[in-house]
Amino acid sequence: MVIHLPEAMARGKTGLSPRACPTVPAYLWSRAMRRRPARFSLLLALFAAIPATALASGDGHGLSYDIWLILAGMLLAAKLGGEIAVRLNQPAVLGELCVGIVLGNLYLVGIHTFDGAADLVPVEFLAELGVVLLLFEVGLESTLTEMRAVAPTSGLVAIIGVVAPMLLGYGVSLWLLPDAPFSLHLFIGATLCATSVGITARVLKDLDAMARPETRVILGAAVIDDVLGLIVLAVVASIAEFGAVPGPMDLTIIIGLAAGFLIGALLLGAYVMPGVFRFASKLRTPDVLAAVAIGLCLLLAGVSGAAGLAPIVGAFAAGLILDEVHVKPFGRKSAHDLTEIIGPIVAVMAPIFFVRTGMMVQLGGIGTEPLLLALALTVVAIVGKLVSGLGVRGGTADKLTVGIGMVPRGEVGLIFANVGAGIQFEGQPLIAAGVYAAIVLMVMASTVVTPPWLAQRIRQVTRKHADVT
Amino acid sequence: MVIHLPEAMARGKTGLSPRACPTVPAYLWSRAMRRRPARFSLLLALFAAIPATALASGDGHGLSYDIWLILAGMLLAAKLGGEIAVRLNQPAVLGELCVGIVLGNLYLVGIHTFDGAADLVPVEFLAELGVVLLLFEVGLESTLTEMRAVAPTSGLVAIIGVVAPMLLGYGVSLWLLPDAPFSLHLFIGATLCATSVGITARVLKDLDAMARPETRVILGAAVIDDVLGLIVLAVVASIAEFGAVPGPMDLTIIIGLAAGFLIGALLLGAYVMPGVFRFASKLRTPDVLAAVAIGLCLLLAGVSGAAGLAPIVGAFAAGLILDEVHVKPFGRKSAHDLTEIIGPIVAVMAPIFFVRTGMMVQLGGIGTEPLLLALALTVVAIVGKLVSGLGVRGGTADKLTVGIGMVPRGEVGLIFANVGAGIQFEGQPLIAAGVYAAIVLMVMASTVVTPPWLAQRIRQVTRKHADVT
C-alpha cells in the first residue's frame, strides 16, 4: 500500500512545545512609538512573542510558522526602507537594499532573528518569483516593435558591455595577481561581463521612466548580454577546466538553445498568443486573464531556464509578446486591467527580492587583503559598463544613462563566481576564498551604487531636456 | 573571512551542461504554424511541452527552472479545471481539486512530469501562502461586530462538531479494531474532530455567498474548532504517549497561548491598527497599503502558528480586524481598493493550494483492507459534523448548510494522523500504515464531497428563500 503524504504536513502545527521568546524589528516602530507609546508598545509586545529559536526549529526545508514572521518582517521593513529612501529623494529600491543589509547583519549586534533567512527556500523562491514578475511587468510596458527598433543599438551596447569589462578585468587580475594562472584572469574577466537588469528595471520603474528611450536600449542590451554571457561562461569554464575551448558542437547547442528560445518566444507572440487569449476570453471562470497571463510568464521563465538563460529573460519576453491586441477579447480596458492586476502582486513580491539581495551582503569578517582587488575590480566593473553606453547611436538615448543602467551585476556575477569556485586547478579551487570575496564585494558595490547614480542622471537629463524645449 | 553566499545561487544558471533538452519549442511552434489550432489541444500542447525530466534534475530543494514549469502547469490546469466545473454548474474549486487528482496520478499512465511536485518546498509554500491570503480576504469581507453577533451559535456548533465526531470515531474504531489499544480509539476519534475551513471558504466565495449568515457561523465555528482541536490533540497525545492527561500547567500554557493570541488579535484591532494605518497613510511609497495589510496578515499567521494554532486562523483574524475604519486615512475608496488589490493575488495563488491538495490524493497502490475502516470513518466524519449544524439557534442560518460547511477535514486531519503515527506504542507506531491510509482516505473523501454538496444546498436554500418572499 502506497500512501504518499508529505511529511512536511505534520510540521505546521505541533503546538506542544511553546518555545522561548525573542525580540524582533523593534527599530521598525520606534519612530511611531514616540508618538503613541501605549498603542505601539502593544504591537511591540506582539512582536516580542515571536519565538527566538525560530530558525533553529526547522531542518532547512519544509514550512514552520517562522516563515510567515520572517516574510512579514522583510515586507514591512522593505516599505519602511523604501519610505526613507523616497524622502531622501532616492529610488525606493535603494531603501529596500539598505534595509536588507541591516537585517542580514543584525547578528553583528547579537540579534539572530534573521540569521540564515535569505537561504530559506521559501524566501529564495518568493524573491525569485518577485523579480520574475517584475520583469514580466516591465515587459508588459514595452512592445516588440519598440524593442525591434532599438535592437541594433542594444546589440552594440551589449557587445561593448561584455568585451570592455572582460579586457579590463583580465588586466586587473594580471596586475594584482601576477602569479595566478591564465585561466583565473580569464574567469575574473568573465564575472565582470554579466548584467543583472532587475535593479535597473526597478529604478526606472520607481522613477516613472519606463517610456524613456534609454529604458528600451538597456532592456534589449540586458537580454542580449544574457545570451553573450552564457557563451562566455561556457567558453571560459571549458578553457579553465579542460584547457581548451568547447567543441563547435557544444557551442552550437548552447547558442542554438538560447537563440531558439528567443526566436520561439517571438513566434509564440505572433501566432499562438492571439488564439490562446481568444480562447481564454470565452472562459467563465473569474480572474482567468490574470491566471493565464501569469501562467504564460512562468512558462516562459521555465523554458528560458531550460535553454540556459536566466528565468527573468523569459519573463520579460512573456511581457513583451503580450501586446494589447492579445487581451482585446477581454474588453477594451483589459490591457490596462492586466497592469492593474499584476501591479499589486509585484509591489508585494519584488521587495522580498531586493531585501534578500541586501541580506546577502555580509559585513562581518571580511578581511583587508581582498579589499584592494575588490576596489580595482569595482572600478573596472563600473568603467567597463559605462563605456558600453558609447554603443548608443543617434541622439535619442542618453549614453551615460545607458552606461549606468548596465552597471549592476547582481546575482548573475555571483553565479559566474560560483562556477569558478567549483572548478579545481592543481587541487585548489580556481577561485580561492580571497578572490571570491573580492568578486562578491564588486558585485555588491556595483549593485548598491546604481540606484542613486541612475536616479540622479535621469533627473539631470530630464531637466536638460525640459530646458531645451 | 566569512562570505555568506547561498550555494543555491549557483544553481539557477550553470549553462554548462545543456540537458537532454526538452524539444519544447518544436512542440509549441509546430502547433502554431497550423493556422487555427483547436484551442483546447493548444493548451494541452503547452502542458506537453513541460520537460518530462523536470523533477529528476533537482535535488528536492533549491530552485531549478522546473519549478516555473510546474507552477505554470498547475496554474493553467487549475483554470481549465475550474472552467469545466463552472460549466457543470459546480464551484470552481471542485474542478481545481479534480485537476489536482489527475495531475498527481498521471504517473499511473506513465507520465512522470508532476511526480513529487506536491512535495517541493516552493509548491508547498506557495500553496500555503495561497490559502493564508484566501482566509485573509475572507476575513476582510466580515467584521468583528458581525462575528461577535454569531459567537454563541458558532461556539455551540464548534463544540458539537468536536464532541460528536470524537464519540462516533471512537465507536467505529472500537467496532472495527476491537484488539487495538484504548489510546488508538481515542486518537482516531481526535482526527475526526478537526475542521479545515479553506475548502468551505472557497466554495462560499465561488458562490458569492460571503454575506450569508451561515458563512459567519461557519467561519466563527472553524476558529473555535481550531482552538478546541489543539486542546484535544494535546490531551489525546499525552494520554497515548504517557498514559496520563497533561498536567494542569501544560494545559494552561496551551490554552493560554491560544486564548492569548485571539484576545491579543482583538486588542490589536481595536487599539493598534488605527494608529498603524494612520501612520502608513502618511507614507509616500506607492502600494504601501497592500504591503502593510499583507504584512499584518503574515504577521498574525506567524503569531497564531507560534501559539499553536493554524496560520489560516491568524490570517482570518488579520482580515477581521482590518475594518474600513482603519483604511479610511487612505481615502474614501480604500477599503474597496484593498479587496481589489488582494483579489488578484488570491486568484493566482489559492488555486495552487487546491490543485496541490488534489495532487496528494494518491489513487495507486491502495489495498482493500483499510477500505472498510475508511468507509466507516468517512460516514461518521460526515455525520458527526452534520449534526453540529443543530447548534444553530434561531431561524436565520440554515442548519444543514452549516453542517455541510464543517465537513472538510483537509490538512488539519492529516496533521493529527501524523502526530499519531509518530507516537510509539509497544514498539510500533500507534497509527499503523493501514489505519493511516484509512484516515487519509477519510480526509480526502470529506474534502472532495463538500464543494458540490454545499453548492447544491446553498442554491436550494436561496431558492426556498426567494419563494417565500
Interface residues (C-beta under 8 A of the other chain):
Chain A: M1 V2 I3 H4 L5 P6 E7 A8 M9 A10 G12 K13 T14 G15 L16 P18 R19 A32 R36 A38 R39 F40 L42 L43 L46 A49 I50 P51 G60 H61 G62 L63 S64 Y65 D66 I67 W68 L69 I70 L71 A72 L75 L76 A78 K79 G82 E83 V86 R87 A92 A118 D119 V121 P122 E124 F125 L126 E128 L129 V132 L230 L233 A234 A237 S238 I253 I254 L257 G260 F261 G264 L267 L268 Y271 V272 G275 V276 R278 F279 L283 R284 T285 P286 D287 V288 A290 A291 V292 I294 G295 L296 C297 L298 L299 A301 G302 V303 S304 G305 A306 A307 G308 L309 A310 P311 G314 I341 I342 G343 P344 I345 A347 V348 P351 M360 Q362 G364 G365 I366 G367 P370 E411 V412 L414 I415 N418 V419 G422 A433 G434 Y436 A437 V440
Chain B: M1 V2 I3 H4 L5 P6 E7 A8 M9 A10 G12 K13 T14 G15 L16 P18 R19 C21 P22 V24 P25 L28 W29 R31 A32 M33 R36 P37 R39 F40 L42 L43 L46 A49 I50 P51 G60 H61 G62 L63 S64 Y65 D66 I67 W68 L69 I70 L71 A72 L75 L76 A78 K79 G82 E83 V86 R87 A92 A118 D119 V121 P122 E124 F125 L126 E128 L129 V132 L230 L233 A234 A237 I253 I254 L257 G264 L267 L268 Y271 V272 G275 V276 F279 L283 R284 T285 P286 D287 V288 A290 A291 V292 I294 G295 L296 C297 L298 L299 A301 G302 V303 S304 G305 A306 A307 G308 L309 A310 P311 G314 I341 I342 G343 P344 I345 A347 V348 P351 M360 Q362 G364 G365 I366 G367 P370 E411 V412 L414 I415 N418 V419 G422 A433 G434 Y436 A437 V440
